[in-house]
Amino acid sequence: MRSFFFLILMGFFLNTSQSLQAEVVGDGDSENGIEDNRMPLSELPTQMLRQIRSVGVIRCGPRVIGSAVIIRSDAKKALILTAAHVVEEKNLTQCLFHPYDMYQGYTFTVAHLGRSKAQPDIFEGDWAVLHVRADLSMFGAARLSRSSREIRRPNQALLIGYQESYNALVASLIDCTIIPKDKEKGLARDQLSVGLDSCDSGKGASGGGVFLYDSEAGRLYLYGVRTGFLRAKNDKGDMPVKGSLADPKLYANSHHRMTKSLRQKVKFLWTLP
């Protein structure tokens, strides 16, 4: 059974597609309810569980505005990756990054935005690097994926992101796959940094980590960060009926890939004080 829970994202548009509020879809039968395969982190295989402590949330006062992933850390500082739309053009003075356990929070600054200003018509550059002056090394840092070809058997994807209804980080593992570029059928095809996936997610998951699992090495690699939901412009305008079969030609979840330029920027930012 294929299930998708598409992220609610405010009115963003691509040249070839648009994103709107979406519904959970499933096996094509609207009578048997909505399938949502997200699970508590504790239900993940042990080998995966010990590799996801780098994921956390961004909380502003009592409200979580998105998810984020530690990508570099030592005893003095850390770099955190999230989606640009989570932090851009917002008053962040009361915002903290809360690692994995979501208890203690840490102040941060925005070290770099992947785009120069808010661009609600495009997903290119929808990433941001945050700088934390604290020792977060106990949470580790995600391994960055250079390309899926590096991973010997990238047949399993995993999304870790916040879920508002649980007030916790949750995992999407079942039916969570990366949609190959040649199968996108126009959705984000012209946006080289934008990828599509079938991993269930909901409000608060933006900026969460989309990982690929190398089953031979037993390692997770950060493939991208959750950015939103895409649908084809030429669709009739109605959202899928709840429980309907998802169709990657018409709608899918999106993430920003770990592109070469993003990795180079991270490497440069890490050299700064």
C-alpha positions in Angstrom: 0.0 0.0 0.0 1.4 3.3 -1.0 0.8 6.2 1.4 1.7 9.9 1.2 0.9 12.6 3.7 1.6 15.9 1.9 3.0 18.8 3.7 0.9 21.9 4.1 2.8 24.8 2.6 1.6 28.3 2.0 0.8 29.1 -1.7 4.2 28.4 -3.2 4.5 28.0 -7.0 7.1 26.6 -9.4 7.4 27.3 -13.1 6.0 23.9 -13.9 4.0 23.2 -10.7 2.3 24.6 -7.7 2.0 23.7 -4.1 -1.2 23.9 -2.1 -2.7 22.5 1.1 -2.9 18.8 0.5 -4.6 15.7 1.9 -3.2 12.3 3.0 -3.7 9.9 0.1 -3.3 6.2 0.1 -4.3 3.1 -1.8 -7.0 4.5 -4.1 -9.9 3.5 -1.9 -11.5 6.6 -0.2 -13.8 4.4 1.8 -11.2 2.6 3.9 -9.7 5.8 5.5 -6.5 7.7 5.2 -3.2 5.8 5.5 -0.5 7.6 7.5 2.6 5.5 8.0 4.5 7.9 10.3 5.8 6.3 13.5 7.4 7.2 16.8 11.2 7.4 16.6 11.4 4.5 19.2 9.9 2.2 16.6 12.8 2.7 14.1 15.4 -0.1 13.8 18.2 0.3 16.3 20.8 0.8 13.6 18.8 3.8 12.2 17.8 5.2 15.6 21.3 5.9 16.8 22.1 7.9 13.6 19.2 10.4 13.8 20.1 12.3 16.9 21.3 15.2 14.7 17.6 16.1 13.9 15.8 18.7 16.0 13.2 21.5 15.9 13.2 25.3 15.8 10.9 26.6 18.5 9.8 30.3 18.8 8.2 30.7 22.2 5.6 27.9 22.6 5.4 27.2 18.8 7.5 25.0 16.7 8.0 26.6 13.3 10.0 23.8 11.6 12.6 21.1 11.8 16.3 21.2 11.3 19.4 18.9 11.1 22.9 19.3 12.7 25.4 19.0 9.8 28.7 20.0 11.6 29.6 20.2 15.2 32.5 20.3 17.7 33.0 21.4 21.3 32.5 25.1 20.4 30.0 25.5 17.6 27.6 23.8 15.3 26.0 24.3 11.8 22.3 23.5 11.4 20.5 22.9 8.1 16.8 23.8 7.6 14.5 25.1 4.9 14.9 28.8 4.1 11.1 29.4 4.3 11.2 28.3 7.9 13.4 31.2 9.0 13.5 33.9 6.3 11.8 37.2 6.9 10.9 36.3 10.5 11.6 37.8 13.9 13.9 35.1 15.4 14.8 36.8 18.6 12.7 34.4 20.7 13.6 31.4 18.6 15.8 28.5 19.8 17.1 25.3 18.2 16.1 22.2 20.2 18.1 19.1 19.4 16.8 15.6 19.3 15.3 15.3 22.8 13.6 18.8 22.3 14.3 19.8 25.9 17.2 22.3 26.0 17.2 25.1 23.4 20.1 27.0 21.9 20.2 30.5 20.4 21.3 30.7 16.8 22.0 33.1 14.0 21.2 32.7 10.3 24.7 32.1 8.7 23.4 31.9 5.2 20.2 31.7 3.1 20.2 29.6 0.0 18.3 32.4 -1.8 18.9 36.1 -1.5 15.3 37.0 -0.5 12.0 35.3 -0.1 10.9 33.8 -3.4 7.4 32.4 -3.1 7.4 31.4 -6.7 10.3 29.0 -6.6 11.8 26.2 -4.5 15.4 26.6 -5.8 17.6 27.7 -2.9 15.0 26.8 -0.2 17.7 26.0 2.4 19.4 27.9 5.2 22.4 27.3 7.4 22.1 28.3 11.1 25.1 28.9 13.4 25.0 27.8 17.1 27.7 28.8 19.5 27.5 25.8 21.8 28.7 22.2 22.1 26.2 20.0 20.3 28.7 17.2 19.6 26.8 14.8 21.8 24.1 14.7 19.2 26.5 14.0 16.3 26.2 15.4 12.8 24.4 13.9 9.8 26.6 12.4 7.0 26.0 14.4 3.9 25.2 12.6 0.7 27.2 13.6 -2.4 25.0 11.6 -4.7 22.8 8.5 -4.6 25.3 6.8 -6.8 27.8 6.8 -3.9 25.4 4.7 -1.9 25.6 1.1 -2.8 21.9 0.2 -2.2 19.9 3.5 -1.7 16.6 1.6 -1.8 15.2 3.0 1.4 14.5 6.6 2.3 13.7 8.0 5.7 12.2 11.4 6.8 12.6 12.7 10.3 10.6 15.8 11.1 8.3 17.4 13.6 4.6 16.4 13.8 2.3 19.0 15.3 -0.4 16.6 16.6 2.2 14.5 18.5 4.4 17.5 19.5 7.4 15.4 18.7 9.8 14.3 16.0 8.4 11.4 14.1 9.7 9.1 11.4 8.4 8.3 7.9 9.9 5.0 6.8 7.2 2.8 5.4 6.6 3.5 1.7 9.2 6.3 1.9 11.1 6.5 -1.3 12.9 9.1 -3.5 11.1 9.5 -6.8 13.7 9.2 -9.6 14.2 12.3 -11.7 13.1 10.6 -14.9 9.7 9.8 -13.2 8.9 13.3 -12.1 6.9 14.0 -15.3 7.3 17.8 -15.0 7.0 18.3 -11.3 10.3 20.2 -10.4 12.0 18.6 -13.4 13.5 22.0 -14.4 14.6 22.7 -10.8 17.8 20.7 -10.5 18.1 21.1 -6.8 14.5 20.1 -6.1 13.7 16.5 -5.6 10.4 14.6 -5.0 9.7 11.8 -2.5 6.8 9.8 -1.1 7.6 10.2 2.6 4.6 11.1 4.8 5.0 14.5 6.5 2.8 17.2 8.0 2.9 20.7 9.4 6.2 21.4 11.2 8.2 18.9 9.1 9.7 21.7 6.8 13.5 21.6 7.3 13.5 18.0 8.4 16.0 15.5 7.2 15.4 13.3 4.1 17.9 10.5 4.5 18.9 7.6 2.3 19.8 4.3 3.9 22.8 2.2 2.7 21.7 -1.2 3.8 25.1 -2.8 3.1 27.0 -0.3 5.2 24.2 0.3 7.7 24.5 4.0 7.3 22.2 6.9 6.8 23.1 9.8 4.5 21.4 13.2 4.5 20.0 13.5 1.0 18.0 16.7 1.4 15.7 18.7 3.6 11.9 18.8 3.4 10.6 21.9 1.6 7.0 21.2 0.8 4.4 19.7 -1.6 4.2 20.1 -5.3 1.3 19.6 -7.7 1.0 20.0 -11.5 -0.4 23.4 -12.7 -2.5 21.8 -15.3 -4.4 19.7 -12.7 -8.1 20.8 -12.5 -7.5 22.6 -9.2 -9.3 20.2 -6.8 -7.2 18.4 -4.2 -7.2 14.5 -4.3 -10.1 12.8 -2.6 -8.9 11.5 0.8 -7.6 8.0 0.4 -7.1 8.4 -3.4 -4.0 6.9 -5.0 -1.1 9.3 -5.2 0.3 10.1 -8.6 3.8 11.6 -9.0 2.8 13.1 -12.3 0.3 15.3 -10.5 1.5 15.7 -6.9 4.3 14.7 -4.6 6.3 15.9 -1.5 9.5 17.9 -2.2 12.9 18.3 -0.7 16.0 20.3 -1.5 18.9 18.0 -2.5 22.4 18.2 -0.9 23.8 19.8 -4.1 27.5 20.5 -4.7 27.0 24.2 -4.2 25.2 23.6 -0.8 28.0 21.3 0.4 30.6 23.8 -0.7 28.9 26.6 1.2 28.7 24.5 4.3 32.4 23.7 4.0 33.2 27.5 3.8 30.9 28.4 6.7 32.6 25.9 8.9 35.9 27.7 8.5 34.5 30.9 10.0 34.7 31.7 13.7 
